[in-house]
Amino acid sequence: LLSLVIWDGPALAQQPPAEAPPAETPDDDMPAWLGWIIGPSSPGQGNQFNLGVGAAYMPAYMGAKDYRFQPLPAVDIKYGRFFLTFQDGIGANFINNETVTVGAGITIADNYRSKDVPDGIGGLSFGLGARGFVTLRQFGFEATTGVTKIITGSTGGVIADFNLSRPVMVNERLFINPTIGARWANGRHNNRYFGVNA
């Protein structure tokens, strides 16, 4: 962070005004351009680096009868305006305070393995999507809505999602985040994800 102070006052004969000491900031040696890019940490939150392991018992693909156990990384890294999370991928927040976050990033797109679908259909390739999102926080709840355009691999479609969660800190080692959500996808995504070409 850089501070700029402009002082203006009458000149005093034989006694120049004393200069005020420069404001102390934790980033005095940081170039201005880098401070602008990184941006300040959000109030009361600061930078954080959390890694863990989670798991999900989920359908092999959306609409499947068979379920499978899927280990998931629990990643929550934030430095200034930049982030790396499992849900939102890697990106940056343009607005980030105690009640609202607006950001964008690159995230993993829908895919499934060929062995999880009926014979002859084949798998859906790994892909990446450009995602923009808005999160609102009130009364302990978090509501997030986002739009993802798949830019490589997967279906090449567009997906919109909405999630409502209530984070609960059980103790210093256990964090629970029950969530309900819904999503919409355009025809291109649905045709390539669910469609069968013979």
N, C-alpha and C positions, 0 to 999 in steps of 0.2 A: 504494500500500500504506500502511496506517495502523497505527501501533503504539500500544499502550496499556500504560503502566507504572504499577504501584501500589507505592508505597513505604511501609513501616511501620516505626517504630522509636521509642525513647524520646526525649522532649524533653530538650534540654540547656539549662541556665540560661545566659542572656545569650549564647548561641552557637547560633543556629538551624542545623539541618543544611543542608549545602550541597546544592543541587539538582543532580542529574546532568544533563548536557546532553542535549537530546532526540536520539533516534536519527535518524541521517540516512538518509533514504530518497529514491529518485529521484522519488517521486510525492507529495511533501509538500503540494503545492497541489491535489491531486486530491480532489474531494468523496468522502465515504465511500460514497455510493450508487453513484457511477460506478466506483470501485475494485472494489466487489463485483460489478458487472455485467460489467466487462471481465475481471476475474480475473487471476491471475498467469500469466506465461509458463511453459511446461513446463521442468523442469530440463534444462540443457544444450542447449536448442533456441532459446528466445527468439522474438522477433517476426521475421518474414521476409516478403519481397516479391519474388517471382520470376515473371517473365512470359517466355513463349517461344512457339514454334510447333512443332507436331508434325504427324504425318500417319498415316493408317491406310489399308490396302488391305483392304476389307471388303465383305461382301455388300450389295447395294442395300437389302435388308431381310432379316430372319432367315428362312432357308430358301430364299433366292433363288439361282438359278444364276449370275446376272450379278454381277460385282464392280465396285466403283468406288473411285477414289482420293478420300479424304476428308481435307481439312486439318482439324486439330484445334488448339484453343488449349491451350497448356501454362501453366496458371495455378496458382500455389501462394502464396496470401497468408494470413498468420496474424498476428493482433494480439490478444494476451491469449488469451481463450478463443474468440474469433471466427475464422472461416476462410472462404475462398473458393477452392474447388478444382474442377477439371473433373469429377471422379468424384462427390464428395459435395455439390457445389453450394455454397450459402451457408448458414451456420449457426453453431453454437457447440458446443464440447467441454465436457462436464460433468466428466469425468475425463481428464487428459492428463499422462502421465509417460513415462519411458523404455521401459516395457514394455507399457502398455495405454492406449488411448484410447477413450472412450465419448462419442458425440456425436449430434447430430440437426440436420437442415437441410432446405432446399427444393432440389430438383434437377430437371433436365430429364427428362421422361418419353419413352418410345419414340414415334417417329413415322416416317413415310416419305412420299415424294413420289408423286403420282399417276402421273407419267411412269415411275416405277421398277417399277410393278406392271402386270399384264395389263389390257387395255382393259376398262372397265366396272366395275372394282373401286373406283377412287378412292383418294385418299391418306388417311393417318391424321394427324389434326391434331396440332399442337404441344401439349404439355401439361406440367404441373408435378406433382411428387410430394413428399410428406412422407416423409423417410427418416431412420431411426435405424440406427446401426451401432456395431460394436465391433471394434477392431483390436488384435491382440496381436503383439509384436515379441520374437523370441528367435533367437539364433545367426545374426543377419544376415537372417533371413526376416521377412516381414510377412504375417499372415493376417487377412483382414477378412471379416466377415459382416454383412449388412445386410438390412433390410426396408423396402420402399417402398410406400406407398399413394398411388396417383395421385388427385389431388384436383381437377384441372381439365384438360379436354381429353383427348387420347389415348384410353385404353381405360377408365379408371376402375377398373382392377383392382389386384391386389396382386402384388408381385414380391419374392422373396427371392434373395439372391445370396451367393456365397462366392468369394473370390479369395486366391491364394497367390502372393506375389512375392518376388523377391530383388534389391533395388536394388543397382546397381553404378555407382560413380563412376569412369569411365574416366580423366578428367582434369578440369581446372577448367571446361572448356567442354562436356563430353559426359557425359551421365547416361543410363544404360540401366536399364530396369526390366522384365525379362521376367516375365510373369504368366500363370498358368493359372487358370481359373475355371469355375464352374457356376452355374446359376440355375434357380429354380422360379417358376412363375406360376399363379395360380388360374384357374378356368374362365372367369370374366368377361373377364380379360385375353386369354387364348388365343382365345376366341370372337370378340372384337372385332379382335384383331390378325390372326388367320389365317382367320377365317370369311368366307364369301361369302353375301350375301343376294340372291336373285334375285326 
